[in-house]
Amino acid sequence: MAEYTIDVVESAPFAQMAYVLWRPDRTDAIVVDPGFDVQTILELLKHDGKSLAAILNTHGHVDHIAGNAALKAAHPDAPLVIGRGDAEMLVDGDKNLSKPLGEPVLSPAADRLVDDGDRLEFAGFSMLVREIPGHSPGSVVYILDGEEPPVVLGGDVLFAGSIGRVDFGGAPKRDLEVLMSGITAKLLTLPDETRVYPGHGGVTTIGDERRSNPFVRDHLARTRSNPA
């Protein structure tokens, strides 16, 4: 299996995690969810001598798209990718939650919209797109299923011991069920050793979350007792 590196850049004020993925035998890299500390990301790319193959957004909330504009300005040929259901959030300060914070943060429009089941190939990485809404209307995760162990670039879907908030859109009970159903069908079916790189907090595994995440355990218990 080819070697790779995942550099982590944490941005204030939301402790948001951006990821820079690259292989030592290639000259390009992928950036996932560039946040407010985009300067560190640009410096990493320059230091490692990497061009930018793609910018991947897991969803359209401001802390995950704040660096899009600066990255596109520095690397205009790198396509900006996001799930179809969150495309409008890139260019709407109300929908991406930046305007209520005091100053709208806007991103360039997406170059490519992805749907559940799409496959992407960038910088020597192959990844499967799975749509898991609930935290946002069209949140997606990117699954590097050709790696050993597999890797999930998960945004704000599943955290170590928690899940993404579902109270942004006005229908928390429905959104919670949608989110948990997506996690169960599209993440918990992955091998236990699958590593999950979330949008906030530390790296975890599918097995750890299956065993100890209270939201996951509660949902699995309820669905087993009420299979219909």
Helices and strands as residue ranges (DSSP letters): E 5-11, E 16-22, E 28-32, H 38-47, E 51-56, H 62-65, H 68-74, E 80-83, G 84-91, G 99-101, E 112-114, E 119-122, E 125-131, E 140-144, E 151-155, E 158-159, E 162-163, H 172-186, E 195-198, E 204-205, H 206-212, H 214-225
